[in-house]
Amino acid sequence: MLYMMPINLTLSAFGPYPNQININFESFQEDGLFLITGPTGSGKTMIFDALIFALYGKTSGQMRQSDSLRCDHALNEIPTFVELTFSLHQQIYTIKRSPKYYLEGKKTPKQPTALLTLPDGKMVEGVKEVTSKVISLLGIDEHQFKQIVMIAQGEFTQLIMASSDEREKVLRELFHSEVYQRIEEKLKERLKTYQDQYSLLLNKRKDYQEELNIEEDGDVYLERKRKIIQELETRIQKQEKQKEELNQQIQLYHLQNQRLQNLKENKKRYQDLILQEKDYQKLFKKIQLLKKAKETNYDYLSLKQQEAKINQMKNKREETLQKYQTLEKESQVLEQKYQTLSLKQQENQQLFKQIQEQKQLIEAVLQYQHYYQNLQELKQTYHQLKKENTLFNQKKEKLQTSIERDLETIQSEKQIETTCKLLQQDYQKINNQKIKIHQLSQYYDELLQAIEKRSDLQEEYVHLEKEVDDQRKHYQQLEKLYFRKQAGIFASQLKDNEPCPICGSLYHPHPALLEKEDISKEKLDQQKKVVTRFENKLQEHVQQLLLQKQKIEMKQQQIKQLSTELEIEDVDKESFIKALDVISKDEKEMKKKYLQYQDELKYIQKLKKSVELSQKDMVVYLQKEEKQKHQLEQLQIQIHQLSGKLDDTKKVYEMNQLQDQLLEFERSYQEKIKEVEDLQNKYTKYKDLSIQLQTQIKSDQQHVSLEQKQLDLFNKNYQEHLKSFKDEEEFLHLKEEIDQLSQKEKSYQDYQMTLNSLKQQITSLEDEVKDTKEIDFSSLEKQLIELQEKLKQNQEIYEQEKINFTLKEKLIHQIETINKKLEKDEEIYQRYLDLYNLSSGKNEARVSLERYVLATYFEHMLLYANRIFKQLTQGRYQLIRKDEAEKGRKQQGLELDVFDQESGQLRGIKTLSGGESFKAALSLALGLSRMIQEYAGGIELNTLFIDEGFGSLDSQSLDQAMNCLMELHQDNKLIGIISHVSELKDRIDRQIIVDRKQKQSVIHVR
């Protein structure tokens, strides 16, 4: 069993509290009961909200969001956070958590944080990480924690007085059973979906059938249409072949005529080109001159570029020479300053020595201050440890007293166990007798049902026997009519002087008449099958009657045997109820005693574990006491040693003044160092620059000479190329037309290629059209047009038939697919219908799935609650859940009654008085708390908050409630009551008083 107890809670700018407040729960542990009081809306419940927020990052109320927890009246410099220190199995944990919040005037929010300090000093940081660790330590989530620790009295008063439907809503809030309601809703949605799908498929099939609109079978219709389409395909293929042959003939004649026309046109174009030959010869000569001008232009451009390059280099050389002359003048001034460099370096060395001496002095003063501060901290630690040692000894003595008291109680365990075994044996005997009475009652009910069923079967047998006779008579009538019809058919075929095939007579004076009613062999056989089916059914009823008779005799024998064993003479329901009533009273009295002893045994078992843990804690206390003693001795030694190290001569120095002097020395030293370095760098830079400029001047002169030689070479080549022209002016004129050279060459080449191509085409065409002439093929074209028109008509008919066939085929397939889908969906729909009826309460038990789960939880909660309720009512009342619903109710399972031990009768829960209703609600709340702890796997939260609900109690009921709460305190529970009832202030000494002043809440602890 893990025990959890809060030690200290700190709230800063949280909820209605603008400042930082601190609540020490350890001060309440001795009394065990404390009151949180104050006016409505002052923030009493916010203390519990802060505790839940520290653990889980959430609050208890649905209206409070974790990002709106900062107090609106808090100053910006006060942070919002909650810090909780709690003990878990004698180990101390501390959580500090802050929500997301905004500061006034700031748009960016403060993000949520969380920090958990473990007993070994390790830390867990992060909102999700801390929450996950808390759930791991406690074994419960925030909802379970609220159910265990906070009793919202109004919810349980509502649970007591509510109707069955309202009680279902309350239990749903307590146990979060919405998932089962959602299952029911999902099933309903699925059912509606499949129902809609089924209807949709039916409507779709009807639409497809109307659109299909055929009377014959679908496969027969499709086969007939396939034959029609195949005939059309054959006809179209034949016409297309005829069309192709005509097209080829027309194309041949058209090609022959086209060649003759092309020959005539090519000859005319060739003669036109021959007339342009002189112009193109002039163009050829101009092209040759332009090619020479293009070659000369390269030398011309190279010459001009070289001249520009030489002029640029000469200008650069002049600029470099002027820079060198200016640099020489500045170097003379710099040389004079460089001579004073050694004097400045000596001054720097003197300053460096002063800086070192100042640092040594500062270090000595800092060491003195460090020793002095450590001495003060050691003295403070010594006094704090001394104080803790005193408090620790008090706790140790209190723990020793508690162990001795619990050991006395444990000694009574064996006597109680012996009594429980005897009670258990007696209880088993009574229970066996009770089971037999219930079995006898069940046999009696089954006998009555069997007799009633036999009567129903006898009535059905009489009715079925009459139906068999009617069907037999109907078959005999049909058989007579059928034979008459056969005779009439033979008679209609008889002729005079021809022998009858039946009797052989040649004369037929009275032939049988042909019956008007059409009676076929199939109809007669069908009626015979109906008769056979009814006869089989009648035989089955006979078998059922025999089986039912055997069942009645067996039940009568079972009833006789059990009633003899139980010594019951009159076998009826009233006798069973009287016998059960006598046994139930004995059983309840025995069960009451047994549960009381069991509670005492459980309490002793808890005491054993508690004593065992307390004894272990006592060993830890003794070890810790020895450790604290050793720590105090060590602190005294350290204080003595540090006192001897203090040098009081350093006390007179002011650290800020020493540091300011050091900074001044260092600043002056750095300035002088920089001044020397700048002078050295500048002197070196001027020397390097002078050498660079001298080198640059020589290099520029050499480059100019080399480029001048290249210029002379370009000029020589240019003059050589000018000899191809009359003069330079002709070259410069042609230079402007060089860009047109490619265009002129292309124009000349196109002319030559076109001329040669036409010549070749004329020769080729003359060979092809030799001995031919133009042909008129208009009659063939007319014949082709008529054929195309017929082909088009047939193709349109074919396409329309094919489209109709495809659409009809698709509709037939869709109808077949829908039929298969309908068979499958009908099965799924029925399955969901059965599941929905079962989950929604439309079943024999009239209990929905959610209500069944809630009834189970409710039954368990009543089991725990009745133990407390009996204490509060001196054993008078017990809460009972009814399985039967009241008349007119759709569902059952959550009705609640109370059993009055004084009257021995069940009565309605609403007949309880106001004080009794409060006790019932308090019992339910405490029972739920204990139930959740048991379900959570043994975690015991030793703190309980009760929110309001005491206003309806009279003085005596209030005393009983307080006594019950004090008994809970004896189980090491810390109980806080949140209430504004004034009478409680006089009964409870320890109080947290919440006052509301100027829209702000403050706390006083008394």
Number of C-alpha atoms within 10 A of each C-alpha: 12 15 19 20 23 22 19 18 22 20 23 21 23 27 23 22 25 23 19 17 16 16 17 14 19 14 15 19 19 11 14 22 23 25 25 24 25 21 14 12 13 21 23 24 20 22 18 20 21 26 23 21 26 31 28 23 23 21 23 21 10 7 7 14 12 16 15 14 23 24 19 18 15 22 13 13 7 13 19 27 24 27 23 24 21 19 16 18 13 15 12 17 18 21 22 21 24 26 25 16 19 18 18 11 7 9 8 9 11 15 11 17 17 24 20 27 17 14 14 9 8 8 13 15 16 14 18 12 13 25 24 14 15 18 15 11 12 20 16 19 16 19 16 18 22 20 22 25 23 23 25 19 19 15 16 24 20 15 21 21 18 18 15 19 15 14 20 22 16 17 20 18 12 16 16 13 18 13 11 20 17 12 16 22 15 13 20 19 14 17 21 15 13 19 19 12 17 20 13 12 18 16 12 15 20 13 13 17 15 10 12 17 9 11 7 9 9 15 11 10 15 16 11 10 15 14 11 13 17 12 11 16 14 10 14 18 12 11 16 14 11 13 18 11 11 16 14 11 13 16 11 11 14 15 11 16 16 12 15 18 13 13 19 13 11 16 14 11 13 17 11 11 14 10 9 11 12 9 10 16 11 10 14 15 10 15 19 12 16 22 15 18 24 18 12 20 20 12 19 19 12 15 20 13 11 18 15 10 14 17 11 12 15 14 10 12 17 12 11 15 14 11 13 17 12 10 15 13 10 11 15 10 10 14 11 9 11 14 9 11 14 10 9 13 13 10 13 17 12 11 16 15 11 14 17 13 11 16 14 11 14 19 11 13 21 14 15 18 17 12 16 16 12 14 20 13 12 16 16 12 14 19 13 11 17 16 11 13 17 10 11 16 14 11 14 16 11 11 17 14 11 14 19 11 11 15 14 9 14 18 10 13 16 11 9 14 15 11 13 19 12 11 16 15 11 13 18 12 12 17 15 11 17 20 13 16 22 15 15 24 19 14 19 19 15 16 20 14 13 19 16 12 14 20 14 12 17 16 12 14 19 11 12 17 17 12 15 20 14 12 18 19 12 15 21 14 12 20 20 11 19 20 13 17 21 16 16 16 15 17 17 12 9 16 12 11 10 12 14 17 9 7 7 9 12 13 14 15 7 7 14 16 15 16 16 8 9 10 18 15 10 9 14 18 14 13 18 18 12 15 21 15 13 18 19 13 16 20 14 12 18 15 12 15 19 11 12 18 14 13 17 18 12 14 20 15 12 16 19 15 13 16 16 10 11 14 9 15 10 10 14 13 13 10 15 17 14 11 16 18 14 10 16 16 13 14 20 13 11 17 16 15 15 20 13 14 18 15 13 18 19 13 15 19 14 15 19 17 12 18 21 13 15 19 15 11 16 18 12 12 18 13 12 14 16 11 11 17 14 11 14 16 11 12 17 13 10 14 17 11 12 15 12 9 12 17 15 9 9 16 12 8 12 11 14 10 10 15 14 11 13 18 14 12 18 16 12 13 20 14 12 16 16 11 13 17 12 12 15 13 10 14 15 11 11 16 13 11 14 17 11 12 18 13 11 14 17 11 12 16 13 10 13 17 11 11 15 14 10 14 18 13 12 18 16 12 14 19 14 11 18 19 11 14 14 9 10 14 11 12 22 13 11 20 16 11 12 17 12 11 17 12 11 17 15 11 14 16 14 11 15 14 11 14 17 11 13 18 14 11 14 18 11 12 17 14 9 14 14 9 7 10 9 13 10 10 13 10 8 13 14 11 12 18 12 11 16 16 11 12 19 13 12 17 16 11 14 20 14 13 17 16 12 13 18 13 14 20 17 14 19 20 13 16 21 13 12 17 15 11 14 17 11 12 17 14 11 15 19 14 12 19 19 14 16 24 16 18 24 22 20 16 14 7 15 20 23 23 18 21 26 19 16 23 22 13 16 21 18 14 21 23 18 19 25 20 19 22 26 18 17 24 16 10 16 16 21 21 23 19 15 16 14 14 17 12 6 6 11 12 21 21 24 26 22 22 18 21 17 15 15 9 9 12 9 15 15 13 20 15 12 16 12 16 19 20 21 25 28 29 26 26 27 28 27 26 23 24 25 20 20 21 21 12 11 16 13 14 19 21 23 19 22 24 21 22 20 16 23 23 16 15 19 12 11 10 19 20 14 17 22 17 14 17 20 17 12 18 20 10 13 17 22 26 23 24 24 25 22 21 16 11 12 19 17 8 13 14 13 18 19 19 19 21 18 17 9 5 12 18 20 17 20 12 14 12
